[in-house]
Amino acid sequence: MDTSLIDAAWLLIAIPLVGAAVLLLVGRRADGWGHWMGVAVSGSSFVVGLLVLLALLSRDAHDRVVDVHLFSWLDAGTLNVDAGLRVDPLSLTFVMLVTFVGTLIHVYSVAYMEHDADRRRFFAYLNLFVAAMLTLVLADSYLLLFVGWEGVGLASYLLIGFWNHVPANATAATKAFIVNRIADVGMIVAIMIMFATFGAVDFATVFAGAASSTDTAVLTAIALVLLVAACGKSAQFPLQSWLGDAMAGPTPVSALIHAATMVTAGVYLVVRSGPIFTEAPTALLVTAIVGAVTLLFGAIVGCAKDDIKKALAASTMSQIGYMMLAAGLGPIGYAFAIFHLLTHGFFKAGMFLGAGSVMHGMDDDVNMRRFGALSKYMKVTWLTFGVGWLAILGIPPFSGFWSKDKIIESAFAADGAQGWQPWVFGLVALVGAGITAFYMSRLFFMTFHGDKRWATELSDGSMTPETPHRHPHESPALMTWPMIILAVGSAALGGVLMIGSTFTTWLEPVTGHVEHHEPVLPVPVIMAATLALVLAGVFLAWRQYAASAVPVVPPRGTALTRAARVDLYQEVVNQNLLQRPGQYLTRSLVYADKKVVDGGFMGFAGFLGLVGIGVKRMQNGYVRSYAAMMLAGLGVLVVVVLSVWN
């Protein structure tokens, strides 16, 4: 029975793919019911995933990696690739996250997009994304994974630019698309090196080859280009610039793609490729450094954002930095990276939906400086968002405490607790927790506490009373119930999964069994220091944004604040290092094309024209001219003959 259920795992992909096709092909005729079909499709995938999960759980732990052959796909010379699925604890963890959280977001979107004329098309894109993401995590080869990789990139582009009648939204979608193409180059190069080295691109052959290979340089090259792919997809430094602009899409898009699923695909890629990274210590170190830099980068940026969605986007970037740091620690961190990814999917999706609820009640305003005191008007949103806030802070016993603290503890145990790495990575993770507490508390207090600030500023700087059209109110049940369910997961999921190390044991068939490494500091000291920094961050935010008046117009701030408002000048760097040199190169090529290539051909054509004009003038109709030319030709002929004769 369990075998037949696992063999039917292809339905996980087929159901949402068919749903997307129907909603797109039927067109306007489905406007009345298409959104409910989208919900049903996502829910059906969740039910199938749950059945497959139960079937896998019925097997012994050593028998929980199952490759399901689908069909022969590519047969080109020495390249033979079968389309198949790898059903194992890692892939099913993602399946359950994508389908469960995705279904809740589908339900939320029914109400959120109620007045949008293209709601049916929106749900088609959501279904397409779910199908692509499930293809990515279930694939049994890098080539099929790349198909899903491209699919989520396409769906992300369509959803970010869903309201493309606004030029800024279309630009944001294009920016995300281009940055992710850089990630694609990394993936393509990695696949090419794999095929050249191992003669195959399926996981089984590649991982076996990596385990037996003695060529560390090749494995390091593969791992580093895979890291490039992961950085682009997961918005890690230095390819993170697209994530903030991607908030231009409808808020459910931010919750599904840019919090719970797609941006975590890079973490999945690194952990799935663990057998390669483990044999390439240099690549692991670079991965950990990228994660450490990104978690601080995102946290600092989050401290200065007044747009509630962009502040959450910076938080997502930072939290994925934690996951990437954990993955860069190697086998001791792989499971904790996925554990934090799972808990983060719940509390961050819940907070994004909470942000959408605030926007719903505040006339689509996203400026937190014009919020305040919303806890009095939006009780459910306040409570559910508050649970997510406590979870991301890592306050016990909420989910983030169990997952993020394990990463901090592992960071202090990096490199077998020897050398500089545990101190650097541990302190970075520790400081990041304190900054996270500050900027997330800033967001929470500015939005839900303090004085209400949703008035209109007059030209003389004074404020009018509450404007007639701004009446904060709670969202409808279709929006609040998904938020409540996600809040329950944010509160309890981490503790439930850590009972007896349940989750890490569950992942062992993929990540392997790892002996406990003692950190350089005692665990109680690490936990106490983390909690102390978190509480300090909360207190500072409360004093500045709840106990004190928040100016509607942001003050100029320090140099660091001004830099954080513009993403630490990342765009300036990108423009000067990439965009402008690219523009100059393009202009140079255009100039060369016009002046050299086109100029050469046009010059040769002009020369032929002049020759033609000269020949034309010789054809004047006078016999004496023709006789003179004949005589001249005869003279030339005589000279040539005499020269040859002699």
LINTAJO-V607953 format. One record per pair of residues at least 12 apart in sequence whose ideal C-beta (glycine too) atoms are under 7 Angstrom apart, sorted by the first residue. I is the first residue (numbers start at 1). J is the second residue. If there is no record, write none. Layout:
{{I:J} {I:J}}
This chain:
{{2:55} {2:58} {2:59} {5:51} {5:52} {5:55} {6:52} {6:55} {6:56} {6:66} {6:68} {6:87} {7:68} {9:52} {9:68} {9:85} {9:87} {9:138} {10:70} {10:85} {11:48} {12:45} {12:48} {12:49} {12:95} {12:134} {12:138} {13:131} {13:134} {13:135} {13:138} {15:41} {15:44} {15:45} {15:48} {16:41} {16:42} {16:45} {16:127} {16:130} {16:131} {17:131} {19:37} {19:38} {19:41} {19:127} {20:124} {20:127} {20:128} {20:131} {23:37} {23:38} {23:120} {23:123} {23:124} {23:127} {24:124} {30:120} {31:120} {34:120} {34:123} {35:110} {35:119} {35:120} {35:123} {38:106} {38:123} {38:126} {38:127} {39:103} {39:106} {39:107} {39:110} {41:127} {42:99} {42:102} {42:103} {42:106} {42:127} {42:130} {43:103} {45:99} {45:130} {46:99} {46:100} {46:103} {49:92} {49:95} {49:96} {49:99} {52:87} {52:92} {53:92} {53:96} {56:87} {56:92} {61:508} {61:509} {62:509} {64:88} {64:89} {64:509} {65:88} {65:509} {66:87} {66:88} {67:84} {67:86} {67:140} {67:204} {68:84} {68:85} {68:87} {69:82} {69:84} {70:83} {70:84} {70:85} {71:83} {78:199} {79:195} {81:141} {81:143} {81:201} {81:202} {83:144} {84:140} {85:138} {85:139} {85:140} {86:138} {86:139} {86:140} {86:203} {88:509} {88:510} {89:506} {89:507} {89:509} {89:510} {90:271} {90:272} {90:338} {90:507} {90:510} {91:137} {91:138} {93:338} {93:342} {94:137} {94:268} {95:134} {95:137} {95:138} {97:260} {97:261} {97:342} {97:345} {98:130} {98:133} {98:134} {98:261} {101:260} {101:345} {101:346} {101:349} {102:130} {102:256} {104:482} {104:485} {104:486} {105:252} {105:255} {105:256} {105:349} {105:482} {106:126} {107:478} {107:482} {108:252} {108:353} {108:478} {108:479} {108:482} {109:122} {109:126} {109:252} {110:478} {111:476} {111:478} {111:479} {112:250} {112:251} {112:252} {112:356} {112:360} {112:479} {113:250} {122:162} {125:155} {125:158} {125:159} {126:256} {128:155} {129:152} {129:155} {129:159} {129:256} {129:257} {132:148} {132:151} {132:152} {132:155} {133:148} {133:152} {133:261} {133:262} {135:147} {135:148} {135:151} {136:148} {136:149} {136:152} {136:265} {137:268} {140:202} {140:203} {141:201} {141:202} {141:203} {142:191} {142:194} {142:201} {143:191} {143:201} {146:187} {146:191} {149:187} {152:262} {152:265} {153:177} {153:180} {156:176} {156:257} {156:262} {157:173} {157:176} {157:177} {159:249} {159:253} {159:257} {160:172} {160:173} {160:176} {160:246} {160:248} {160:249} {160:253} {161:173} {162:249} {162:250} {168:248} {169:248} {172:245} {172:246} {172:248} {175:242} {175:245} {176:242} {176:246} {179:232} {179:239} {179:241} {179:242} {180:232} {180:233} {182:232} {182:239} {183:228} {183:229} {183:231} {183:232} {183:233} {183:239} {186:225} {186:226} {186:228} {186:229} {186:232} {187:229} {189:225} {190:222} {190:225} {190:226} {190:229} {193:218} {193:221} {193:222} {194:206} {194:222} {197:209} {197:218} {207:275} {210:275} {210:276} {210:279} {211:275} {213:279} {216:279} {216:280} {219:276} {219:279} {219:280} {220:280} {220:282} {220:283} {222:276} {223:273} {223:276} {223:277} {223:280} {223:283} {224:283} {224:286} {226:269} {226:273} {227:270} {227:283} {227:286} {227:287} {227:290} {229:266} {229:269} {230:266} {230:269} {230:270} {231:266} {231:290} {233:262} {233:263} {233:265} {233:266} {234:263} {234:264} {234:265} {234:266} {234:267} {234:320} {234:324} {235:263} {235:317} {235:320} {236:266} {236:290} {236:294} {236:320} {236:321} {236:324} {237:290} {237:293} {237:294} {237:297} {240:294} {240:317} {241:567} {241:570} {241:571} {241:574} {243:258} {243:263} {243:313} {243:316} {243:317} {244:310} {244:313} {244:314} {244:567} {246:258} {247:309} {247:310} {247:313} {251:309} {251:352} {251:355} {251:356} {251:359} {252:356} {254:309} {254:352} {255:349} {255:352} {255:353} {258:313} {258:316} {259:316} {259:348} {259:349} {259:352} {260:345} {260:348} {260:349} {263:316} {263:320} {264:320} {264:341} {267:320} {267:323} {267:324} {267:327} {267:337} {267:341} {270:287} {270:327} {271:327} {271:334} {271:337} {271:338} {271:511} {274:334} {274:511} {278:330} {278:331} {284:328} {284:330} {285:328} {287:324} {287:327} {287:328} {288:325} {288:328} {288:329} {288:425} {290:324} {291:321} {291:322} {291:324} {291:325} {291:328} {292:325} {292:425} {292:428} {294:317} {294:318} {294:321} {294:324} {295:318} {295:321} {295:322} {295:325} {295:428} {295:432} {296:428} {296:432} {297:568} {298:314} {298:315} {298:317} {298:318} {298:321} {299:318} {299:432} {299:435} {299:436} {299:439} {300:435} {300:564} {300:568} {301:314} {301:564} {301:567} {301:568} {302:314} {302:315} {302:318} {302:439} {303:435} {303:438} {303:439} {303:442} {303:564} {304:561} {304:564} {304:565} {306:367} {306:368} {306:369} {306:554} {307:366} {307:367} {308:355} {308:358} {308:366} {308:368} {308:443} {308:447} {309:355} {309:366} {311:439} {311:443} {312:351} {312:352} {312:355} {315:392} {315:440} {316:348} {318:432} {318:436} {319:344} {319:348} {322:340} {322:404} {322:407} {322:429} {323:337} {323:340} {323:341} {325:407} {325:411} {325:425} {325:429} {326:340} {326:407} {326:410} {329:410} {329:411} {329:414} {331:511} {331:512} {331:514} {332:410} {332:413} {332:514} {332:517} {333:407} {333:410} {334:511} {335:504} {335:507} {335:511} {336:403} {336:406} {336:407} {336:410} {338:507} {339:403} {339:406} {339:503} {340:403} {340:404} {340:407} {343:391} {343:399} {343:400} {343:403} {343:493} {343:494} {346:399} {346:486} {346:489} {346:490} {346:493} {347:388} {347:391} {347:392} {347:399} {347:400} {347:490} {349:486} {350:384} {350:388} {350:483} {350:486} {350:487} {350:490} {351:385} {351:388} {353:482} {353:483} {353:486} {354:381} {354:384} {354:385} {354:388} {354:483} {357:378} {357:381} {357:475} {357:479} {357:483} {358:371} {358:374} {358:378} {358:381} {358:447} {360:475} {360:479} {361:377} {361:378} {361:472} {361:473} {361:474} {361:475} {362:454} {362:470} {362:472} {363:469} {363:470} {368:443} {368:446} {368:447} {369:446} {369:453} {369:550} {369:552} {369:554} {370:453} {370:454} {370:552} {371:446} {371:447} {371:453} {371:454} {372:446} {372:450} {372:451} {372:452} {372:453} {372:550} {373:449} {373:450} {373:451} {373:452} {374:447} {374:448} {374:472} {375:448} {375:449} {377:472} {377:473} {378:472} {378:474} {379:474} {380:474} {380:480} {380:483} {380:484} {381:474} {381:475} {381:483} {382:448} {384:483} {384:484} {384:487} {385:444} {386:444} {387:487} {387:490} {387:491} {388:487} {388:490} {389:440} {389:444} {391:490} {391:491} {392:436} {392:440} {393:436} {393:437} {393:440} {393:534} {394:433} {394:530} {394:534} {395:534} {397:495} {398:490} {398:491} {398:494} {399:490} {399:491} {399:493} {399:494} {400:494} {401:494} {402:494} {402:495} {402:498} {403:494} {404:433} {405:527} {405:530} {407:429} {408:426} {408:429} {408:430} {408:433} {408:526} {408:530} {409:519} {409:523} {409:526} {411:425} {411:426} {411:429} {412:426} {412:519} {412:520} {412:521} {412:526} {413:517} {413:518} {413:519} {416:517} {417:517} {417:518} {417:519} {417:520} {422:519} {422:520} {423:520} {430:529} {430:530} {430:533} {433:530} {433:533} {433:534} {434:533} {434:534} {434:536} {434:537} {435:537} {437:533} {437:534} {437:537} {437:538} {438:537} {438:540} {438:541} {441:537} {441:538} {441:541} {441:542} {442:541} {442:545} {445:541} {445:542} {445:545} {445:546} {446:545} {446:550} {449:546} {450:545} {450:546} {450:550} {451:549} {453:550} {453:552} {454:466} {454:470} {455:467} {457:552}}
